Amino acid sequence: MFDKYRANTITGLYLETYAELKHLLEIKEHPEVIKDDELKVESLLNVYMEPTNRCNLNCAFCARENMNRDFAMLDMETFQRTIDSLPEGTYLTLTGNGEPTLNPCFYDMVSYASRRGMFVSVITNGCTLNETNRTKLMNSGISRVQISFQSLDKDTDERVMEGVRFERTLLQILQFIREVRLSGAPVYICISTVTIEDGREFAERTKEFWKRMPIDNYYEGTLLSLQTDSKGIKEFAMKSEDYRPCASPWITVKVNADGTVNPCPEDFSGKYSIGNIKEKTLGEILNSRKALGFRKASLLGDMKYLDEIGYCCKDCNTWSKEVSGSIQGVMKRRLPVRLGLVIHELSGDRSADIEFLEKAISFLESGETDLIHTLMEESPQIQQKDETLYPSVPKFHEIKKSVKKCRGGGVLKGPA
């Protein structure tokens, strides 16, 4: 059932964010009069929390090789205390520099945050989705499951996602999709692929495979530089673009497994910490002097300041035209697209056609691994409406008139 009240709250948050970003572009032109209050944040679109920075894979594009942090597991007590400080409706994504499900408390974390009224999402490589864990995840209250999958070609997938067992992992992913759809659980399922040269010849077949599955979205993401720490950074040919202020410091934050907080979600190596949730509340940290200084430098393009704190913002591709992570790009492209996806998550409208899914499972269970030259060529393509995977995007000027701001406080204003 569509929850119109939560949809109204979420839409109000996005409209407020749009207005705040627009104001930032205005004050950027007059840096001499910028006040501290204008650098503070009262709401965030997403809080990223890292259950652990340990991982069972060694992906070709990851930044883990450059990570200077010790391995850690976020403890349940610290997690609960942070969740308790966030208002109902906060969008929480469990991800980071490791595989979230490796934290023994992971499923309890999801359940706790869900009971507290959070939208809880996880980004996983799917390797741990055995029968027991599939059931726990499906019943945890999770809102969205994003599964990283690189290629339908076995050799490519195992080369790019080093350590993965292609047949077992793909079968587990497909079984999870089947179990969720047959149960009717309101879980939004997304499959994501990072666009790189390795395996590009199989990209269209991989995309076609997932578009025929009863999932909600198939996402091909641009390879991010991750503060220039991505192992695939050499593939970038950063064009000569004038710096555009990045939107990330104003709409997201990253909390690491050791409790440290990075003001940039692309800071996978933990180069610059603005505080620790084991010592202060997330709200206090987000509006600390270090946080305000970073946001001002990011807004004004003060590369000297950013270089001194260890951030290579000038060489990061998040704010580029291709990625659209600048304030202008987020306002024009990302906000409306993301709002459309979140509303789609709330709609509960899920595909239940599992015929092709069942055939793929049968192939894998029979020991077949070359799905490109067997399953894909034997099964005629099923035409799907684009909106099944790419929901219509609301336009701000169309919804602005009918939506009232109904949030009772920002992400920083925890319960009394």
N, C-alpha and C positions, 0 to 999 in steps of 0.2 A: 504494500500500500504506500502510495506516495505521501511523504511527510511534508505537507505544505508549510508548516511552521518552521521546520528546520531549513527548508529551501528559502524561506523568506529571510531567515537569519543569515544564512550564507550569502545570499544576494546582497543584503545590506552591508555585510563585511566587504565584499568585493567593490561595491560602489564607494564605500568610504576609502578603501585603499586607492582606488582610481583618483579620487579627489586629493588624497594626501600626496600621491606621486606627482600630480599636476602642480601642486603647490611647491614641491621641491624644485621643479624645473623653473618656477618663477623666482624663488629666492636665490637660486644658483647664480642668477644674473646680478645679484647685489650681495656679494659675500661679506661686505663690510658691515651689514646690518643683520646678519644671521644670528639668532638667539639660541641658547642652549635648548630651550623648550621646543624649538622647531627641529631639533636633531633627535628628539626622543621618539620612541615608538610606543603606541598604545595598543596595537593589534598586529598580529602576524598571520599570514596565510597558511604557514606550515611550520611546525616545530619538528626538526629532525633529531631523533635520539638514537644513539648507537648502543645496542645491547652488548656488543662485543666487537673488538677489532681483530679477533681471530677469524681465519677463513680456511675452508677446506679446498679451495681452488687457487690457482695462480693465473688469473686472466691476463691476456696480452695487453690490455688497455688500462689496467688498474694502476693506482698510485701507491699500492702497499709497499713496493720496494723502496720508496722514498720516505716511508713513515718512520719518524724518529721517536714515536711513543712506545712505551712498554705495553705488552699485551695486558688486557684488562677485561673484566666482566662487570657490567653495571649491576649493582646489587638491588634487590627488590625494595628495600627500605628507602633508598635514595630515589628510586623511580617513583614509588608511591608518593613521597613527599613532593616531588616536582609536579606530578599529575594533579595532586590536591590543590596546587597553587594556580592551576589553569581553569578557566571557566568552561562550562559545558559548551560543546560544539567546536572545541579546538580541533584542528586537523593535525594529527600526529603521524609521522612516518618513521617507522623503525627500520633504520638502514645505517650505513656508515662504511667503515673501512674493513668490514668483516661480514660473515654470514650471520644474520640476526638469530636464526633458529638454533645456533650452537650454544646460546646462553641457556642454562638449565631452567631459568625462570621465564623464558620467553613467552610461553603460552599463558602463564599467570599474569604477565605484564599486559598482554593483549586483553585478557578478560577484565583485569582491574580497570584499565583505561576505558574500555567499552562500557563497563557499568557506571563509570563516572561521566558518561555522556560524550566521550570523545569519538571523533571519526578516526579509526585506527587503520593504518595502511602498513604493509610490509613489502620490502623489495628483497627477494630471495633467489638463489640459484636453483632451487628445487631439489637439490641433492638429498635432503633429509626428509623428503615427503614420503616416508614409508606409510603403511596402512594405519599404524597407531597415530602418527603425527598428522596425517591427513584428517583423521577424525577430530583430533584435538584442535587443529586450526579451524576447521569448518564450524566447530561448536564454540569457538572462543569469543565470538562477537566481532570478529575482524570485519572491517568494511570493504577493504580493497586488498587484493593480492597481486603484486606485480612480479612476474617470474622472468628472470633473465635467460634467454635462449638465443644462441648465436647462429646456428646453421642446421638445416635439415641434412646436410652432408656430414656423415659421421666423422670423417677425418678432419674436416674443417672445424667442427664443433669441439672435438677433443684437443685440437691444436690451439685454438684460440682460448678456450676455457680449460686450460691445462689442469688435469686431475679429474675431470668429469668422466663418468661412465655413460656414454651416449644412450645406449639402449635402456639401461635401468632408469636413468634420470628422466628421459622422455616418457617412458611408460608411466612412471610415478606422476608426472605432470598431467598426463592425459587421464589417468585414473582419478586424480584430484578433481579435474574439471568435470568428469562424469558424475562423481559422487556429489559434488556441489549442485549440479544441475538437476539430478534426479531427486535430491532432497528438497529442492526449492529454497535452499538457504540464500538470503539476499547478499551474496558475496560478489563484488565486482572483480572480474578476472582480466588482467592485462598481461600480454606477453611483450617483452621489450628486447630489442636487438640494437647493438651499437654498430653504427655504420663505419666499417673499415675496409681496406682493400682486400685483406685476406678472406677469401671465400665470396667475393663479390659476384662471381659467376653463378652462385647458388642463391643469391638474395631474392630474386623474383619468385623462385619455386618455394622458398621458405615462407615468404610473405603470403603466397597463394594458399599454402598449407594451413597457416593459422587463420586466414580469412574465412576458411571453410569450417572452422571449428566454432562451437558454441561459446565463444568468449566475448568480452565486451569491447576490447580494444587491442589492436596490434600496433605497437609503437616502434618506429625506427628512429633512434636518437643519434644526433650528431656527437661524434667523439669529442668530449670535453677535455680541455687542457688541464683541469684540476689544479689551478695555480701553477701550471707548467710542470707538475709532477707526474702526469700520466705517462705511462711507458710508451704510449703511442704518439707522444708529442712530436716526434720527428715527421709524422705524417702531415702535420699542419704546415700550411704555407700562409701564415698570417698576412693578410693583405694590409696594405698601408691604409689603415682606417684611423681617423681621428677618434680619440677616446670619448666614449659616451658614458656618462655616469651609470654604474651598475645598480640594478634595483634590489639585488639580493640582501644588502644590509638593512633594508627597510621592510622586507616581507618575510624573511626566513631567519632561522638561527640553527646552529648545529651543537648538540650536546653529546660529548664523547663518553665512552664507556668508563673512563676514569673520573668523570664529573666535570672536566674542563669544558668551557664554552667557547666556541669559535664564532666570531661575528660573520664569517663567510662560510657558507655551506660547501664551497669547493675546496676548503682548506682541509684536505684529507690527511695531511701530515701533522696537523696541530701546530702550525708555525706561530700563531698568535692567539693567546688566550686572554679573554676579558674577565675571567672569573671561574669559580667552581661551584656547582650546585650543592656540594657537600658543605659549603661554608656560607653561602648566601642564596637567597631566592632567585629564581630566573628573572623575575621582574627587576630586582635590584641590579643584577648583572647587566641586563640589557640597556639600562639607562645610567650606567656608571661612566666615570670620566673617560676611561679607555674606550668604551663603546661609542660615546659621543665624538671623541677625537677621530676614531676610525671612520664614522659615517660622514663627518665633515670633509675629511681628506678624500674619501671616495666620491662624494658629491662634486667637489671642486677639482678633482683630478690632481691632487697634490701627490705626485709620484715620489717626491723626496721622502715624505712622511711614510708612504706605503712601502717603499723600499726598505726603510729603516726598521719597520716591524716585520719584515720578511715576506711581504706580499708582492708578487710579480703581476700586479693588476694590468700593467701596460701590455703584457704578453699573454694575458688570459683571453680566451675566446668567448667567455660567457656573455660579454657585452657587445659582441660583434653582431653584424646584421644577420648572419646566418643563424646564430643561436637565439637572437632576440631577447637577451637577458638584460639589456639596458633599460633604464626607466622608460624611455620612449617605446622600446620594443615590447615591454611588458604591458604598457597601456594600450597599444594598438593591436597586439597580437596575442600575447600569452594570457592576459586576464580574461578576455572573452572566451578563448578556447578552454581554458581551465575551468571557468565557471560552467561552461556547457558540460564538461566531463563530470564535474562534481554533482550537478543537477541530475545527470544521467545515472550516477551512482545511487542517488536518492530515489530515483524513479522505481527501482525494483523490477524493471522490465528486462527480463533475461531470456536469451535464446534457449530453447529446450530441444532443438533439433540435434540429436546425437548420432545420426546414422553414419556420417563420415567419421566421427570420433570413434565409434565402435569398430569400424573397419580398421582404423589405424591401430587401435589397441590389439585387435586380433592379429594383425601383421607382426607387431612387436612380440607378442606372446608366442608366436610360431617360430621366432628366431630370425625373422627378416629384419635387416637393418638398412637396406638400400631403398628407402621409401621414395626417393626421387624417381627411380626407374621402375618401381613396382606399383605402389599405391597410387602415386600421382598420375601415372600414365594409364592405369586401369580404371580409375574413377573419373567420369566426366565432370568437368567443372560445374559447380553449382553457383549460379549467379546470386549474389546477395546485394541487398540495398546498401548503399554507402553508409547510411545513417546507423546501420547495425553496429558498425565499428567506429564511426566518426559522427557522433551525434550532432544535431544542428546546434549552432552557436548563437546564443542570444546576443542581441546588440544592446549596448548600454543605453542608447537614447530611447529604445523601445520599452525597456523595463524600468527606467529611472522614475517615470511618472507614477507608476503603480506600486512601487515598493517603499515601505516605510522603514526607517532605521529602528530596528527593534532589539539590537544587542544591548544587554544589560551591563556591559563593561568589556574592556579589551582583554587581550590574552595575558596582560600583566597584572590584572586585577583579580587576584585569587579570592576565595571565600573568606569572609570575615572570621 
